[in-house]
């Protein structure tokens, strides 16, 4: 029997710093909820809006897999590995922090907001050499299908990380139905609705709702309206 957990959008932690408006699905910074520390290997899911000309100064990370997915606007990245890049909608960026990395992120525009998801996963191997990557994905390749954007292997579709995790994006028309088959026994899936309304295994979900499901090998997904969906398959045991 599948196990599930529902996190309605309105139950997320919230911090508005003026230049940064952030919603936290899991405990982060000043938001601490003992019942919402992580979902398996998924540790952080932040839904961030950064004002024009603002951003995060250089700060360190180690032994964490960090994924950024811009939803609108342009995000500028710089790190002490020598990388300087701009990531945009339809891009996915990953950093394996490993033994340690320092990076900064700021809005590339001085006037327009940038909206992006910042996602952290616990790695399956610590103290690896830090690594940076980003890829651009064709939006038409996720129209009424699940487009793989992240995996554990550099030889598979999408960026890759130091964890047995797979991410998929879907842009689904109202009434479209599909199935997601989990790729690894013992994994679970955390679904995050970016836009619209979907039903997953009988659970109705709305914009920015989160839904975790595990102890199952597949999910049934139906778009109740035109919808954008992110599926994050992650190990449940750390």
N, C-alpha and C positions, 0 to 999 in steps of 0.2 A: 504494500500500500504506500503510495507516494506521500511524502511529508511536504508541507508547504508553510510559507510564512508570507504575510501580506504587509507591505509598508505603504499606506496611502500617502500621496504627495504632501498632504497637509500635516503629516506627523513628523516630517523631517526637521532636523535642527536647522536654525536660520541665524545668520550673522550678516548684518548690513553695516559695512564700514564706510559707506558713502562711495568711495572709489571701487569697492568690491562688495557685491551682493552675492552671498553664497548659501546654498542649501546643502545640508549634509545628511545623506541617507544613513551613514554610520557615524559613531562617535568620532569627533575631530575637533581639535583646538579647544575652545571653551564649551563646546557641546559634548556632554558626557552622559550616555545612556547605557547602563550595564547590560541591558537586554539587546543592545544594538552595537556590538563591538565589531562584528565582521560576519560575513556569510562564507564559511569555509575559508579559502585562500583570499577571498575578496575583502580587503581591509578598508578601503576608502572609495566612496562614490560621491564626489562633490560636483554640484551643478552651479557653475560660476559665471557671473557677469562682471566684466571689468570695464570701467569707464575709459574714455579716450585719453591717451597720454599717460595712463597709469599702469601699474603692474607690480610684480613681486621681485624684490631685489635678490641678489645672489644669496643662496641658502643651500645647506648641505643635505644630502641623503646618503644612506647606505643600506645595503641588503634589502632592497625593495624594488619591485618592478612597477614602473610609473608610466601610465598611458594617458595621453591627452588627445581628445577628440573635439575639434572645433565644430560648433553648430552654426555659427554665423560670425562674420568678421575675421580678422587676421591676428594671429598670436605670434609674437617674436620670441625666439628662444636663443639663449647663449649659455655656454657651459665651459668648464675648465678643461674639457677634452679638446677644445678648439672648434667646436661646432657653433655656427651661427646660422639660423634659418628662420623662415616664416612659415607657419602652418596655417592652412585655410580650411574652410568647409570642404569636405570630401577627402581630407588628409587624416591620417592616424600617425601619431608620434609615439615612440617608446624609448624609455631609458631603463637599462638594467643598471641600477646604482652600484650593486656589488660592493667592492672594497671602499667606495666613496666617490661621490661626485658633487660638485657645486654648480648650480645653474640659476639663471634668472628667466622670468617670463614676463613680458609686458605687452600691452596692446600696441600693435604696430601702427594703428591710426591715432592721430591726435584728437579726432572728433567723434568717430563712430565707436559704439560699444563692441566688445568681443564677448561671445558666449561660448563656453567650452565645458566639457566634462573632464575632470581630473580623477583618475582611477588608479588605486594602488593595489597591487597583489603581493602577498608574501611569496618569495621565491622558493623553488625546490632545492636550490643549492646556494649556499652563502659564499661571500668573499670571492665572487667571480670578477674578472676584469670588467670595469664599467664599459657600457656600449650604448650608442645612440643610433636610432634609425627612424625614418619616416617614409611613408608611401602615400601616393594619391590613388584614390579608387573612383571608378566610373559609377556615377549614380544610377545610370540605366541598368547596370549589372545587379542592382538590388531591387529593381521594380518587380514586385510580386515573386520575389525569391529571397533567400537568405544568403547574403554575400559575406564570405569569410574574410575578415580583416586582420585577424591575429591568430597565431598558433604556437605550439612549442618547437616548431622546426623551421629552419631557414629554407628548407626545400619545399615547404607547403605555402599555400596562398596567404598573403598578408605579412605584416610585421611579425617577428617572433620574440618570445620572452623565455625567461628561465623558470617556466612553470608549465604543468600539463593543463593548459587552458586554451580555449578557443572562443573568439568573439565573432559574432555575426550581426550585420545590420540588415534591416528589411524596410522597404518602402512599399506598403501594401495598400491596394485598393479596397474600398468597402466591399465586404462579402467574400474577399479572397480567403481561402483556407489552405493551410500547409501543415507539415509535420516536421519536427526537429528531432533527429536521432542523436542521443548523446554519444560522444566519441570514446569515452573512457569509463569503465565500471568504477563506481565510487564517487563519481563527479556529481555535482548538482548544477542547476542553471539559475542564474539571477536575471530576470527580465526587467528591463527599464523602458517604460513607454515614453518616447521622446515627444510624440504628438499623436493626437487622436485617441481612439478607443479600440481595445482588443480584448478577446477572451482567450485565456490559456487554461486548458484542462478544466473548463467550467467556471473559472474565476474571471469576472469582468474587471477590466483595468482601464484607467483613464490617464490623461496626460500627466507625466512625471510620477505615476505610481510605480512602485517596485514590488516584484513578486518572486520569491525564491521557491524552488521545487527540487527535491532530491529523493533518493530511493526509488527512482524510476529510470527507464531507458529511453523514453521518448515523450515529446510534448505535442499536443494538438493546439494549433494556433489559428484563430479566426479574426480577421479585421472587421470590427463592427462599424467603423467609419474609415475614411482614408487615414492611414496611420504610419508612423515611423517608430521602429522598434530596435532596441539593442539587446541581444542575448549574450550573456557572459557565462560560459561553462567553465567551472573551476572545481578543483579537488575540495572535498568536504573535510578531509582529514589533513591536518598540518603535520 
